[in-house]
Amino acid sequence: MATIDPTFAALPLSPIADAALAAAQAEGAGHADVRVERIKDSTIRIRDRHVEGAADSETVGLCVRVLLDGTWGFAASAG
């Protein structure tokens, strides 16, 4: 079974989700869900069989989906 990366699990996931869900509820949403994702990327630049550079990057994103008065809404942000 796969485990969650400790650095991702250390993010303040519960406070983020609680704030998003509380805001949706305060606006009268009948349903709301929150998703947090982290995308890790690696890039290697090679020219003429020689490595010119390498870089790692990481982006954390948040999305919220709500149902309000029978209509679905969606908002997302990537950091």
mmCIF file of the N, C-alpha and C atoms, coordinates in Angstrom:
data_MODEL
# 
_entry.id   MODEL 
# 
loop_
_atom_site.group_PDB 
_atom_site.id 
_atom_site.type_symbol 
_atom_site.label_atom_id 
_atom_site.label_alt_id 
_atom_site.label_comp_id 
_atom_site.label_asym_id 
_atom_site.label_entity_id 
_atom_site.label_seq_id 
_atom_site.pdbx_PDB_ins_code 
_atom_site.Cartn_x 
_atom_site.Cartn_y 
_atom_site.Cartn_z 
_atom_site.occupancy 
_atom_site.B_iso_or_equiv 
_atom_site.pdbx_formal_charge 
_atom_site.auth_seq_id 
_atom_site.auth_comp_id 
_atom_site.auth_asym_id 
_atom_site.auth_atom_id 
_atom_site.pdbx_PDB_model_num 
ATOM 1   N N  . MET A 1 1  ? 0.839   -1.179 0.000   1.00 0.00 ? 1  MET A N  1 
ATOM 2   C CA . MET A 1 1  ? 0.000   0.000  0.000   1.00 0.00 ? 1  MET A CA 1 
ATOM 3   C C  . MET A 1 1  ? 0.889   1.248  0.000   1.00 0.00 ? 1  MET A C  1 
ATOM 4   N N  . ALA A 1 2  ? 0.539   2.209  -0.826  1.00 0.00 ? 2  ALA A N  1 
ATOM 5   C CA . ALA A 1 2  ? 1.301   3.445  -0.924  1.00 0.00 ? 2  ALA A CA 1 
ATOM 6   C C  . ALA A 1 2  ? 1.082   4.303  0.319   1.00 0.00 ? 2  ALA A C  1 
ATOM 7   N N  . THR A 1 3  ? 2.115   5.043  0.693   1.00 0.00 ? 3  THR A N  1 
ATOM 8   C CA . THR A 1 3  ? 2.003   5.943  1.832   1.00 0.00 ? 3  THR A CA 1 
ATOM 9   C C  . THR A 1 3  ? 2.054   7.389  1.345   1.00 0.00 ? 3  THR A C  1 
ATOM 10  N N  . ILE A 1 4  ? 1.522   8.269  2.149   1.00 0.00 ? 4  ILE A N  1 
ATOM 11  C CA . ILE A 1 4  ? 1.548   9.691  1.815   1.00 0.00 ? 4  ILE A CA 1 
ATOM 12  C C  . ILE A 1 4  ? 2.909   10.245 2.200   1.00 0.00 ? 4  ILE A C  1 
ATOM 13  N N  . ASP A 1 5  ? 3.498   11.016 1.296   1.00 0.00 ? 5  ASP A N  1 
ATOM 14  C CA . ASP A 1 5  ? 4.784   11.644 1.540   1.00 0.00 ? 5  ASP A CA 1 
ATOM 15  C C  . ASP A 1 5  ? 4.679   12.524 2.793   1.00 0.00 ? 5  ASP A C  1 
ATOM 16  N N  . PRO A 1 6  ? 5.579   12.349 3.754   1.00 0.00 ? 6  PRO A N  1 
ATOM 17  C CA . PRO A 1 6  ? 5.495   13.126 4.996   1.00 0.00 ? 6  PRO A CA 1 
ATOM 18  C C  . PRO A 1 6  ? 5.532   14.643 4.793   1.00 0.00 ? 6  PRO A C  1 
ATOM 19  N N  . THR A 1 7  ? 6.242   15.132 3.777   1.00 0.00 ? 7  THR A N  1 
ATOM 20  C CA . THR A 1 7  ? 6.279   16.579 3.564   1.00 0.00 ? 7  THR A CA 1 
ATOM 21  C C  . THR A 1 7  ? 4.932   17.105 3.081   1.00 0.00 ? 7  THR A C  1 
ATOM 22  N N  . PHE A 1 8  ? 4.201   16.286 2.322   1.00 0.00 ? 8  PHE A N  1 
ATOM 23  C CA . PHE A 1 8  ? 2.853   16.675 1.899   1.00 0.00 ? 8  PHE A CA 1 
ATOM 24  C C  . PHE A 1 8  ? 1.895   16.590 3.085   1.00 0.00 ? 8  PHE A C  1 
ATOM 25  N N  . ALA A 1 9  ? 2.002   15.524 3.851   1.00 0.00 ? 9  ALA A N  1 
ATOM 26  C CA . ALA A 1 9  ? 1.135   15.341 5.009   1.00 0.00 ? 9  ALA A CA 1 
ATOM 27  C C  . ALA A 1 9  ? 1.367   16.432 6.055   1.00 0.00 ? 9  ALA A C  1 
ATOM 28  N N  . ALA A 1 10 ? 2.559   17.039 6.062   1.00 0.00 ? 10 ALA A N  1 
ATOM 29  C CA . ALA A 1 10 ? 2.876   18.094 7.032   1.00 0.00 ? 10 ALA A CA 1 
ATOM 30  C C  . ALA A 1 10 ? 2.241   19.438 6.668   1.00 0.00 ? 10 ALA A C  1 
ATOM 31  N N  . LEU A 1 11 ? 1.724   19.565 5.450   1.00 0.00 ? 11 LEU A N  1 
ATOM 32  C CA . LEU A 1 11 ? 1.048   20.805 5.059   1.00 0.00 ? 11 LEU A CA 1 
ATOM 33  C C  . LEU A 1 11 ? -0.189  20.993 5.945   1.00 0.00 ? 11 LEU A C  1 
ATOM 34  N N  . PRO A 1 12 ? -0.619  22.226 6.155   1.00 0.00 ? 12 PRO A N  1 
ATOM 35  C CA . PRO A 1 12 ? -1.796  22.458 7.011   1.00 0.00 ? 12 PRO A CA 1 
ATOM 36  C C  . PRO A 1 12 ? -3.098  22.109 6.280   1.00 0.00 ? 12 PRO A C  1 
ATOM 37  N N  . LEU A 1 13 ? -3.251  20.840 5.931   1.00 0.00 ? 13 LEU A N  1 
ATOM 38  C CA . LEU A 1 13 ? -4.377  20.400 5.109   1.00 0.00 ? 13 LEU A CA 1 
ATOM 39  C C  . LEU A 1 13 ? -5.724  20.585 5.811   1.00 0.00 ? 13 LEU A C  1 
ATOM 40  N N  . SER A 1 14 ? -5.814  20.224 7.066   1.00 0.00 ? 14 SER A N  1 
ATOM 41  C CA . SER A 1 14 ? -7.092  20.357 7.779   1.00 0.00 ? 14 SER A CA 1 
ATOM 42  C C  . SER A 1 14 ? -7.531  21.815 7.913   1.00 0.00 ? 14 SER A C  1 
ATOM 43  N N  . PRO A 1 15 ? -6.659  22.736 8.336   1.00 0.00 ? 15 PRO A N  1 
ATOM 44  C CA . PRO A 1 15 ? -7.103  24.136 8.407   1.00 0.00 ? 15 PRO A CA 1 
ATOM 45  C C  . PRO A 1 15 ? -7.501  24.708 7.044   1.00 0.00 ? 15 PRO A C  1 
ATOM 46  N N  . ILE A 1 16 ? -6.800  24.304 5.989   1.00 0.00 ? 16 ILE A N  1 
ATOM 47  C CA . ILE A 1 16 ? -7.148  24.772 4.641   1.00 0.00 ? 16 ILE A CA 1 
ATOM 48  C C  . ILE A 1 16 ? -8.534  24.263 4.258   1.00 0.00 ? 16 ILE A C  1 
ATOM 49  N N  . ALA A 1 17 ? -8.753  22.978 4.441   1.00 0.00 ? 17 ALA A N  1 
ATOM 50  C CA . ALA A 1 17 ? -10.052 22.386 4.098   1.00 0.00 ? 17 ALA A CA 1 
ATOM 51  C C  . ALA A 1 17 ? -11.158 22.975 4.965   1.00 0.00 ? 17 ALA A C  1 
ATOM 52  N N  . ASP A 1 18 ? -10.895 23.133 6.265   1.00 0.00 ? 18 ASP A N  1 
ATOM 53  C CA . ASP A 1 18 ? -11.908 23.693 7.164   1.00 0.00 ? 18 ASP A CA 1 
ATOM 54  C C  . ASP A 1 18 ? -12.309 25.102 6.734   1.00 0.00 ? 18 ASP A C  1 
ATOM 55  N N  . ALA A 1 19 ? -11.342 25.930 6.375   1.00 0.00 ? 19 ALA A N  1 
ATOM 56  C CA . ALA A 1 19 ? -11.633 27.309 5.962   1.00 0.00 ? 19 ALA A CA 1 
ATOM 57  C C  . ALA A 1 19 ? -12.451 27.333 4.676   1.00 0.00 ? 19 ALA A C  1 
ATOM 58  N N  . ALA A 1 20 ? -12.075 26.512 3.701   1.00 0.00 ? 20 ALA A N  1 
ATOM 59  C CA . ALA A 1 20 ? -12.800 26.478 2.429   1.00 0.00 ? 20 ALA A CA 1 
ATOM 60  C C  . ALA A 1 20 ? -14.221 25.966 2.620   1.00 0.00 ? 20 ALA A C  1 
ATOM 61  N N  . LEU A 1 21 ? -14.380 24.915 3.413   1.00 0.00 ? 21 LEU A N  1 
ATOM 62  C CA . LEU A 1 21 ? -15.715 24.356 3.629   1.00 0.00 ? 21 LEU A CA 1 
ATOM 63  C C  . LEU A 1 21 ? -16.588 25.303 4.452   1.00 0.00 ? 21 LEU A C  1 
ATOM 64  N N  . ALA A 1 22 ? -15.999 25.995 5.423   1.00 0.00 ? 22 ALA A N  1 
ATOM 65  C CA . ALA A 1 22 ? -16.764 26.956 6.222   1.00 0.00 ? 22 ALA A CA 1 
ATOM 66  C C  . ALA A 1 22 ? -17.240 28.117 5.352   1.00 0.00 ? 22 ALA A C  1 
ATOM 67  N N  . ALA A 1 23 ? -16.388 28.580 4.441   1.00 0.00 ? 23 ALA A N  1 
ATOM 68  C CA . ALA A 1 23 ? -16.786 29.666 3.540   1.00 0.00 ? 23 ALA A CA 1 
ATOM 69  C C  . ALA A 1 23 ? -17.929 29.223 2.635   1.00 0.00 ? 23 ALA A C  1 
ATOM 70  N N  . ALA A 1 24 ? -17.849 28.000 2.112   1.00 0.00 ? 24 ALA A N  1 
ATOM 71  C CA . ALA A 1 24 ? -18.918 27.484 1.247   1.00 0.00 ? 24 ALA A CA 1 
ATOM 72  C C  . ALA A 1 24 ? -20.223 27.347 2.028   1.00 0.00 ? 24 ALA A C  1 
ATOM 73  N N  . GLN A 1 25 ? -20.129 26.842 3.238   1.00 0.00 ? 25 GLN A N  1 
ATOM 74  C CA . GLN A 1 25 ? -21.327 26.676 4.065   1.00 0.00 ? 25 GLN A CA 1 
ATOM 75  C C  . GLN A 1 25 ? -21.927 28.040 4.419   1.00 0.00 ? 25 GLN A C  1 
ATOM 76  N N  . ALA A 1 26 ? -21.083 29.017 4.715   1.00 0.00 ? 26 ALA A N  1 
ATOM 77  C CA . ALA A 1 26 ? -21.570 30.352 5.061   1.00 0.00 ? 26 ALA A CA 1 
ATOM 78  C C  . ALA A 1 26 ? -22.336 30.993 3.905   1.00 0.00 ? 26 ALA A C  1 
ATOM 79  N N  . GLU A 1 27 ? -21.983 30.617 2.688   1.00 0.00 ? 27 GLU A N  1 
ATOM 80  C CA . GLU A 1 27 ? -22.669 31.155 1.505   1.00 0.00 ? 27 GLU A CA 1 
ATOM 81  C C  . GLU A 1 27 ? -23.884 30.322 1.114   1.00 0.00 ? 27 GLU A C  1 
ATOM 82  N N  . GLY A 1 28 ? -24.164 29.249 1.871   1.00 0.00 ? 28 GLY A N  1 
ATOM 83  C CA . GLY A 1 28 ? -25.364 28.466 1.640   1.00 0.00 ? 28 GLY A CA 1 
ATOM 84  C C  . GLY A 1 28 ? -25.203 27.268 0.726   1.00 0.00 ? 28 GLY A C  1 
ATOM 85  N N  . ALA A 1 29 ? -23.979 26.830 0.473   1.00 0.00 ? 29 ALA A N  1 
ATOM 86  C CA . ALA A 1 29 ? -23.763 25.664 -0.396  1.00 0.00 ? 29 ALA A CA 1 
ATOM 87  C C  . ALA A 1 29 ? -24.361 24.418 0.249   1.00 0.00 ? 29 ALA A C  1 
ATOM 88  N N  . GLY A 1 30 ? -25.047 23.622 -0.557  1.00 0.00 ? 30 GLY A N  1 
ATOM 89  C CA . GLY A 1 30 ? -25.606 22.374 -0.085  1.00 0.00 ? 30 GLY A CA 1 
ATOM 90  C C  . GLY A 1 30 ? -24.581 21.257 -0.048  1.00 0.00 ? 30 GLY A C  1 
ATOM 91  N N  . HIS A 1 31 ? -23.520 21.407 -0.804  1.00 0.00 ? 31 HIS A N  1 
ATOM 92  C CA . HIS A 1 31 ? -22.423 20.432 -0.847  1.00 0.00 ? 31 HIS A CA 1 
ATOM 93  C C  . HIS A 1 31 ? -21.142 21.196 -1.177  1.00 0.00 ? 31 HIS A C  1 
ATOM 94  N N  . ALA A 1 32 ? -20.042 20.762 -0.606  1.00 0.00 ? 32 ALA A N  1 
ATOM 95  C CA . ALA A 1 32 ? -18.739 21.329 -0.949  1.00 0.00 ? 32 ALA A CA 1 
ATOM 96  C C  . ALA A 1 32 ? -17.677 20.268 -0.708  1.00 0.00 ? 32 ALA A C  1 
ATOM 97  N N  . ASP A 1 33 ? -16.689 20.241 -1.574  1.00 0.00 ? 33 ASP A N  1 
ATOM 98  C CA . ASP A 1 33 ? -15.535 19.385 -1.337  1.00 0.00 ? 33 ASP A CA 1 
ATOM 99  C C  . ASP A 1 33 ? -14.269 20.129 -1.730  1.00 0.00 ? 33 ASP A C  1 
ATOM 100 N N  . VAL A 1 34 ? -13.193 19.747 -1.079  1.00 0.00 ? 34 VAL A N  1 
ATOM 101 C CA . VAL A 1 34 ? -11.897 20.402 -1.260  1.00 0.00 ? 34 VAL A CA 1 
ATOM 102 C C  . VAL A 1 34 ? -10.877 19.357 -1.670  1.00 0.00 ? 34 VAL A C  1 
ATOM 103 N N  . ARG A 1 35 ? -10.011 19.731 -2.594  1.00 0.00 ? 35 ARG A N  1 
ATOM 104 C CA . ARG A 1 35 ? -8.918  18.851 -3.010  1.00 0.00 ? 35 ARG A CA 1 
ATOM 105 C C  . ARG A 1 35 ? -7.625  19.650 -2.972  1.00 0.00 ? 35 ARG A C  1 
ATOM 106 N N  . VAL A 1 36 ? -6.599  19.027 -2.451  1.00 0.00 ? 36 VAL A N  1 
ATOM 107 C CA . VAL A 1 36 ? -5.266  19.629 -2.434  1.00 0.00 ? 36 VAL A CA 1 
ATOM 108 C C  . VAL A 1 36 ? -4.345  18.662 -3.151  1.00 0.00 ? 36 VAL A C  1 
ATOM 109 N N  . GLU A 1 37 ? -3.542  19.197 -4.058  1.00 0.00 ? 37 GLU A N  1 
ATOM 110 C CA . GLU A 1 37 ? -2.608  18.332 -4.770  1.00 0.00 ? 37 GLU A CA 1 
ATOM 111 C C  . GLU A 1 37 ? -1.240  18.987 -4.824  1.00 0.00 ? 37 GLU A C  1 
ATOM 112 N N  . ARG A 1 38 ? -0.242  18.145 -4.936  1.00 0.00 ? 38 ARG A N  1 
ATOM 113 C CA . ARG A 1 38 ? 1.118   18.629 -5.110  1.00 0.00 ? 38 ARG A CA 1 
ATOM 114 C C  . ARG A 1 38 ? 1.682   17.952 -6.354  1.00 0.00 ? 38 ARG A C  1 
ATOM 115 N N  . ILE A 1 39 ? 2.238   18.766 -7.233  1.00 0.00 ? 39 ILE A N  1 
ATOM 116 C CA . ILE A 1 39 ? 2.838   18.252 -8.466  1.00 0.00 ? 39 ILE A CA 1 
ATOM 117 C C  . ILE A 1 39 ? 4.337   18.475 -8.379  1.00 0.00 ? 39 ILE A C  1 
ATOM 118 N N  . LYS A 1 40 ? 5.083   17.407 -8.508  1.00 0.00 ? 40 LYS A N  1 
ATOM 119 C CA . LYS A 1 40 ? 6.540   17.495 -8.506  1.00 0.00 ? 40 LYS A CA 1 
ATOM 120 C C  . LYS A 1 40 ? 7.022   17.248 -9.932  1.00 0.00 ? 40 LYS A C  1 
ATOM 121 N N  . ASP A 1 41 ? 7.977   18.057 -10.375 1.00 0.00 ? 41 ASP A N  1 
ATOM 122 C CA . ASP A 1 41 ? 8.463   17.976 -11.750 1.00 0.00 ? 41 ASP A CA 1 
ATOM 123 C C  . ASP A 1 41 ? 9.986   18.045 -11.747 1.00 0.00 ? 41 ASP A C  1 
ATOM 124 N N  . SER A 1 42 ? 10.595  17.315 -12.636 1.00 0.00 ? 42 SER A N  1 
ATOM 125 C CA . SER A 1 42 ? 12.046  17.352 -12.815 1.00 0.00 ? 42 SER A CA 1 
ATOM 126 C C  . SER A 1 42 ? 12.341  17.617 -14.281 1.00 0.00 ? 42 SER A C  1 
ATOM 127 N N  . THR A 1 43 ? 13.316  18.479 -14.521 1.00 0.00 ? 43 THR A N  1 
ATOM 128 C CA . THR A 1 43 ? 13.724  18.818 -15.883 1.00 0.00 ? 43 THR A CA 1 
ATOM 129 C C  . THR A 1 43 ? 15.234  18.653 -16.000 1.00 0.00 ? 43 THR A C  1 
ATOM 130 N N  . ILE A 1 44 ? 15.651  18.022 -17.068 1.00 0.00 ? 44 ILE A N  1 
ATOM 131 C CA . ILE A 1 44 ? 17.085  17.873 -17.354 1.00 0.00 ? 44 ILE A CA 1 
ATOM 132 C C  . ILE A 1 44 ? 17.332  18.400 -18.762 1.00 0.00 ? 44 ILE A C  1 
ATOM 133 N N  . ARG A 1 45 ? 18.285  19.310 -18.886 1.00 0.00 ? 45 ARG A N  1 
ATOM 134 C CA . ARG A 1 45 ? 18.650  19.858 -20.198 1.00 0.00 ? 45 ARG A CA 1 
ATOM 135 C C  . ARG A 1 45 ? 19.937  19.178 -20.667 1.00 0.00 ? 45 ARG A C  1 
ATOM 136 N N  . ILE A 1 46 ? 19.861  18.598 -21.865 1.00 0.00 ? 46 ILE A N  1 
ATOM 137 C CA . ILE A 1 46 ? 21.005  17.889 -22.440 1.00 0.00 ? 46 ILE A CA 1 
ATOM 138 C C  . ILE A 1 46 ? 21.274  18.442 -23.828 1.00 0.00 ? 46 ILE A C  1 
ATOM 139 N N  . ARG A 1 47 ? 22.554  18.661 -24.112 1.00 0.00 ? 47 ARG A N  1 
ATOM 140 C CA . ARG A 1 47 ? 22.956  19.130 -25.437 1.00 0.00 ? 47 ARG A CA 1 
ATOM 141 C C  . ARG A 1 47 ? 24.240  18.407 -25.817 1.00 0.00 ? 47 ARG A C  1 
ATOM 142 N N  . ASP A 1 48 ? 24.231  17.832 -26.986 1.00 0.00 ? 48 ASP A N  1 
ATOM 143 C CA . ASP A 1 48 ? 25.401  17.095 -27.477 1.00 0.00 ? 48 ASP A CA 1 
ATOM 144 C C  . ASP A 1 48 ? 25.874  16.062 -26.451 1.00 0.00 ? 48 ASP A C  1 
ATOM 145 N N  . ARG A 1 49 ? 24.930  15.354 -25.890 1.00 0.00 ? 49 ARG A N  1 
ATOM 146 C CA . ARG A 1 49 ? 25.176  14.272 -24.935 1.00 0.00 ? 49 ARG A CA 1 
ATOM 147 C C  . ARG A 1 49 ? 25.784  14.728 -23.614 1.00 0.00 ? 49 ARG A C  1 
ATOM 148 N N  . HIS A 1 50 ? 25.688  16.007 -23.314 1.00 0.00 ? 50 HIS A N  1 
ATOM 149 C CA . HIS A 1 50 ? 26.197  16.530 -22.047 1.00 0.00 ? 50 HIS A CA 1 
ATOM 150 C C  . HIS A 1 50 ? 25.061  17.238 -21.298 1.00 0.00 ? 50 HIS A C  1 
ATOM 151 N N  . VAL A 1 51 ? 25.006  16.988 -20.017 1.00 0.00 ? 51 VAL A N  1 
ATOM 152 C CA . VAL A 1 51 ? 23.983  17.629 -19.193 1.00 0.00 ? 51 VAL A CA 1 
ATOM 153 C C  . VAL A 1 51 ? 24.348  19.094 -19.007 1.00 0.00 ? 51 VAL A C  1 
ATOM 154 N N  . GLU A 1 52 ? 23.435  19.978 -19.403 1.00 0.00 ? 52 GLU A N  1 
ATOM 155 C CA . GLU A 1 52 ? 23.651  21.414 -19.231 1.00 0.00 ? 52 GLU A CA 1 
ATOM 156 C C  . GLU A 1 52 ? 23.009  21.946 -17.955 1.00 0.00 ? 52 GLU A C  1 
ATOM 157 N N  . GLY A 1 53 ? 22.042  21.240 -17.461 1.00 0.00 ? 53 GLY A N  1 
ATOM 158 C CA . GLY A 1 53 ? 21.387  21.692 -16.230 1.00 0.00 ? 53 GLY A CA 1 
ATOM 159 C C  . GLY A 1 53 ? 20.264  20.767 -15.834 1.00 0.00 ? 53 GLY A C  1 
ATOM 160 N N  . ALA A 1 54 ? 19.900  20.863 -14.590 1.00 0.00 ? 54 ALA A N  1 
ATOM 161 C CA . ALA A 1 54 ? 18.796  20.073 -14.055 1.00 0.00 ? 54 ALA A CA 1 
ATOM 162 C C  . ALA A 1 54 ? 18.087  20.897 -12.995 1.00 0.00 ? 54 ALA A C  1 
ATOM 163 N N  . ALA A 1 55 ? 16.798  20.704 -12.889 1.00 0.00 ? 55 ALA A N  1 
ATOM 164 C CA . ALA A 1 55 ? 16.017  21.447 -11.894 1.00 0.00 ? 55 ALA A CA 1 
ATOM 165 C C  . ALA A 1 55 ? 14.823  20.614 -11.464 1.00 0.00 ? 55 ALA A C  1 
ATOM 166 N N  . ASP A 1 56 ? 14.475  20.763 -10.207 1.00 0.00 ? 56 ASP A N  1 
ATOM 167 C CA . ASP A 1 56 ? 13.268  20.168 -9.650  1.00 0.00 ? 56 ASP A CA 1 
ATOM 168 C C  . ASP A 1 56 ? 12.336  21.299 -9.249  1.00 0.00 ? 56 ASP A C  1 
ATOM 169 N N  . SER A 1 57 ? 11.049  21.084 -9.426  1.00 0.00 ? 57 SER A N  1 
ATOM 170 C CA . SER A 1 57 ? 10.075  22.083 -8.991  1.00 0.00 ? 57 SER A CA 1 
ATOM 171 C C  . SER A 1 57 ? 8.890   21.377 -8.347  1.00 0.00 ? 57 SER A C  1 
ATOM 172 N N  . GLU A 1 58 ? 8.164   22.153 -7.581  1.00 0.00 ? 58 GLU A N  1 
ATOM 173 C CA . GLU A 1 58 ? 7.003   21.627 -6.871  1.00 0.00 ? 58 GLU A CA 1 
ATOM 174 C C  . GLU A 1 58 ? 5.929   22.705 -6.840  1.00 0.00 ? 58 GLU A C  1 
ATOM 175 N N  . THR A 1 59 ? 4.691   22.316 -7.150  1.00 0.00 ? 59 THR A N  1 
ATOM 176 C CA . THR A 1 59 ? 3.555   23.226 -7.119  1.00 0.00 ? 59 THR A CA 1 
ATOM 177 C C  . THR A 1 59 ? 2.465   22.595 -6.270  1.00 0.00 ? 59 THR A C  1 
ATOM 178 N N  . VAL A 1 60 ? 1.903   23.378 -5.380  1.00 0.00 ? 60 VAL A N  1 
ATOM 179 C CA . VAL A 1 60 ? 0.779   22.907 -4.566  1.00 0.00 ? 60 VAL A CA 1 
ATOM 180 C C  . VAL A 1 60 ? -0.463  23.660 -5.027  1.00 0.00 ? 60 VAL A C  1 
ATOM 181 N N  . GLY A 1 61 ? -1.523  22.918 -5.258  1.00 0.00 ? 61 GLY A N  1 
ATOM 182 C CA . GLY A 1 61 ? -2.763  23.525 -5.735  1.00 0.00 ? 61 GLY A CA 1 
ATOM 183 C C  . GLY A 1 61 ? -3.938  23.159 -4.852  1.00 0.00 ? 61 GLY A C  1 
ATOM 184 N N  . LEU A 1 62 ? -4.954  23.983 -4.911  1.00 0.00 ? 62 LEU A N  1 
ATOM 185 C CA . LEU A 1 62 ? -6.166  23.795 -4.129  1.00 0.00 ? 62 LEU A CA 1 
ATOM 186 C C  . LEU A 1 62 ? -7.359  23.989 -5.048  1.00 0.00 ? 62 LEU A C  1 
ATOM 187 N N  . CYS A 1 63 ? -8.359  23.136 -4.925  1.00 0.00 ? 63 CYS A N  1 
ATOM 188 C CA . CYS A 1 63 ? -9.593  23.361 -5.673  1.00 0.00 ? 63 CYS A CA 1 
ATOM 189 C C  . CYS A 1 63 ? -10.784 23.089 -4.757  1.00 0.00 ? 63 CYS A C  1 
ATOM 190 N N  . VAL A 1 64 ? -11.849 23.832 -5.011  1.00 0.00 ? 64 VAL A N  1 
ATOM 191 C CA . VAL A 1 64 ? -13.078 23.714 -4.241  1.00 0.00 ? 64 VAL A CA 1 
ATOM 192 C C  . VAL A 1 64 ? -14.230 23.565 -5.223  1.00 0.00 ? 64 VAL A C  1 
ATOM 193 N N  . ARG A 1 65 ? -15.091 22.599 -4.945  1.00 0.00 ? 65 ARG A N  1 
ATOM 194 C CA . ARG A 1 65 ? -16.287 22.381 -5.765  1.00 0.00 ? 65 ARG A CA 1 
ATOM 195 C C  . ARG A 1 65 ? -17.495 22.529 -4.847  1.00 0.00 ? 65 ARG A C  1 
ATOM 196 N N  . VAL A 1 66 ? -18.485 23.287 -5.292  1.00 0.00 ? 66 VAL A N  1 
ATOM 197 C CA . VAL A 1 66 ? -19.668 23.526 -4.462  1.00 0.00 ? 66 VAL A CA 1 
ATOM 198 C C  . VAL A 1 66 ? -20.940 23.313 -5.269  1.00 0.00 ? 66 VAL A C  1 
ATOM 199 N N  . LEU A 1 67 ? -21.987 23.002 -4.559  1.00 0.00 ? 67 LEU A N  1 
ATOM 200 C CA . LEU A 1 67 ? -23.329 22.910 -5.140  1.00 0.00 ? 67 LEU A CA 1 
ATOM 201 C C  . LEU A 1 67 ? -24.184 23.931 -4.414  1.00 0.00 ? 67 LEU A C  1 
ATOM 202 N N  . LEU A 1 68 ? -24.663 24.923 -5.146  1.00 0.00 ? 68 LEU A N  1 
ATOM 203 C CA . LEU A 1 68 ? -25.462 26.006 -4.567  1.00 0.00 ? 68 LEU A CA 1 
ATOM 204 C C  . LEU A 1 68 ? -26.702 26.211 -5.418  1.00 0.00 ? 68 LEU A C  1 
ATOM 205 N N  . ASP A 1 69 ? -27.842 26.055 -4.826  1.00 0.00 ? 69 ASP A N  1 
ATOM 206 C CA . ASP A 1 69 ? -29.122 26.236 -5.521  1.00 0.00 ? 69 ASP A CA 1 
ATOM 207 C C  . ASP A 1 69 ? -29.201 25.408 -6.800  1.00 0.00 ? 69 ASP A C  1 
ATOM 208 N N  . GLY A 1 70 ? -28.712 24.170 -6.744  1.00 0.00 ? 70 GLY A N  1 
ATOM 209 C CA . GLY A 1 70 ? -28.809 23.262 -7.882  1.00 0.00 ? 70 GLY A CA 1 
ATOM 210 C C  . GLY A 1 70 ? -27.758 23.466 -8.961  1.00 0.00 ? 70 GLY A C  1 
ATOM 211 N N  . THR A 1 71 ? -26.823 24.367 -8.740  1.00 0.00 ? 71 THR A N  1 
ATOM 212 C CA . THR A 1 71 ? -25.783 24.648 -9.732  1.00 0.00 ? 71 THR A CA 1 
ATOM 213 C C  . THR A 1 71 ? -24.409 24.345 -9.145  1.00 0.00 ? 71 THR A C  1 
ATOM 214 N N  . TRP A 1 72 ? -23.584 23.653 -9.936  1.00 0.00 ? 72 TRP A N  1 
ATOM 215 C CA . TRP A 1 72 ? -22.218 23.342 -9.506  1.00 0.00 ? 72 TRP A CA 1 
ATOM 216 C C  . TRP A 1 72 ? -21.290 24.507 -9.840  1.00 0.00 ? 72 TRP A C  1 
ATOM 217 N N  . GLY A 1 73 ? -20.384 24.776 -8.925  1.00 0.00 ? 73 GLY A N  1 
ATOM 218 C CA . GLY A 1 73 ? -19.340 25.779 -9.147  1.00 0.00 ? 73 GLY A CA 1 
ATOM 219 C C  . GLY A 1 73 ? -17.992 25.173 -8.806  1.00 0.00 ? 73 GLY A C  1 
ATOM 220 N N  . PHE A 1 74 ? -16.961 25.679 -9.429  1.00 0.00 ? 74 PHE A N  1 
ATOM 221 C CA . PHE A 1 74 ? -15.626 25.134 -9.235  1.00 0.00 ? 74 PHE A CA 1 
ATOM 222 C C  . PHE A 1 74 ? -14.613 26.276 -9.271  1.00 0.00 ? 74 PHE A C  1 
ATOM 223 N N  . ALA A 1 75 ? -13.676 26.252 -8.348  1.00 0.00 ? 75 ALA A N  1 
ATOM 224 C CA . ALA A 1 75 ? -12.594 27.236 -8.346  1.00 0.00 ? 75 ALA A CA 1 
ATOM 225 C C  . ALA A 1 75 ? -11.307 26.513 -7.997  1.00 0.00 ? 75 ALA A C  1 
ATOM 226 N N  . ALA A 1 76 ? -10.207 26.958 -8.612  1.00 0.00 ? 76 ALA A N  1 
ATOM 227 C CA . ALA A 1 76 ? -8.920  26.314 -8.374  1.00 0.00 ? 76 ALA A CA 1 
ATOM 228 C C  . ALA A 1 76 ? -7.808  27.342 -8.391  1.00 0.00 ? 76 ALA A C  1 
ATOM 229 N N  . SER A 1 77 ? -6.744  26.996 -7.705  1.00 0.00 ? 77 SER A N  1 
ATOM 230 C CA . SER A 1 77 ? -5.569  27.849 -7.667  1.00 0.00 ? 77 SER A CA 1 
ATOM 231 C C  . SER A 1 77 ? -4.345  26.945 -7.574  1.00 0.00 ? 77 SER A C  1 
ATOM 232 N N  . ALA A 1 78 ? -3.330  27.294 -8.315  1.00 0.00 ? 78 ALA A N  1 
ATOM 233 C CA . ALA A 1 78 ? -2.051  26.577 -8.219  1.00 0.00 ? 78 ALA A CA 1 
ATOM 234 C C  . ALA A 1 78 ? -1.004  27.587 -7.774  1.00 0.00 ? 78 ALA A C  1 
ATOM 235 N N  . GLY A 1 79 ? -0.249  27.213 -6.755  1.00 0.00 ? 79 GLY A N  1 
ATOM 236 C CA . GLY A 1 79 ? 0.696   28.132 -6.161  1.00 0.00 ? 79 GLY A CA 1 
ATOM 237 C C  . GLY A 1 79 ? 1.955   28.231 -6.912  1.00 0.00 ? 79 GLY A C  1 
# 
